[in-house]
Amino acid sequence: MKVDGKNMRPIWLDKDSGIVKVIDQRLLPHEFVIADLKSVDDIIHAIKEMFVRGAPLIGVAGAYGVYLAVVNFDENGDFYDYLIDECDKLKAARPTAVNLAWGVDRVMNKLSEIKKHQARIDRARDEAANIADEEAENCRKIGENGLQLIDEIWMRKRGKTVNILTHCNAGWLACVEYGTATAPIYAAHDNDIDIHVWVDETRPLNQGARLTAWELGEYGIKHTVITDNAGGHLMQHGMVDMVIVGTDRTTCTGDVANKIGTYLKALAARDNNIPFYVALPSSTFDWELNDGIKEIPIEERDPDEVRYVQGLDHGSMKSVLVPPASSPAANFAFDVTPARLVTGFITERGICRATRQDIMRLFPEKMAH
């Protein structure tokens, strides 16, 4: 995607220095800062502190973390014991997004038969780059497949504006290119479909208000920032044509873990007969889990993210305390939307219903799980 007219990804490897570069998403949209990641600990810090966030991007960051682990091996001791320890640390950085373990394991498994250290470095670097490119291509295909859904609504409305509601940031900042939930939106805009996006603020870290609104503005797409609780009202009054969200982990039975508040949007959409779609690449499916509510671990983050609001005040970033200083807070980062509330999944292989049978129709090679 473009930032001030320049093509950029939210993560890349500087080939001259061997340093992984990321956009520090904590500071957007008011400050644009690129951070250097030189070690596994740097990658873990960036993931935990949300320099990088979004399931596909976390997976790519994990893959580059394995590369940095290999680069930093001092060639003392057993390489594979060292690598397993470093990879376990990476995979523990955030528990909900399945892409993290997927990306780490994919690179680690490529190194099992390689004996020469430089060859290990080259293989890890190349595989991490392959993962980044594949995830970008998957998101492009998600855009193509989701475009037909938006086009059908646009035709039904005889060319009137299609209003799409989304939640959190499932855009290119959360992926590598295009995004998941935003990919069909970008494709529709590129095909001259008149669209408008309702952007949930997404408390407590405001990824919608900060990141999705910034992305859409950079791309020239009409959008309006709303409070998290306004979605149901808009649906009741016919102001939403469809909902598209992303996901951090989805079971093979169709249960969807996504940013906290997604479940409430799905309930409101069902009550108002509005289609509720989830856009995701195959790397975000967890083929081992069946019951999302019981089995998907829900991360609990620092309560201060709830208690404080960060923003720009007269040119400088500030954090402001909202509740009484003595009031405790809880910060559940995700919730699970049951498959019965999901109209369908938009994947790189096509669109399917949120059932095991229809998911396996698109991914028959996973039938053995």
Helices and strands as residue ranges (DSSP letters): E 2-3, E 6-7, E 11-14, E 19-23, E 34-37, H 40-48, H 55-71, H 79-91, H 98-109, H 117-156, E 162-166, G 172-174, H 183-190, E 195-200, H 207-207, I 208-212, H 213-219, E 222-226, G 228-230, H 231-236, E 242-245, E 249-251, E 256-259, H 262-271, E 276-279, G 282-284, E 285-286, H 292-295, H 304-307, E 308-313, E 316-321, E 334-337, G 339-341, E 344-347, E 350-352, H 356-362, G 364-366
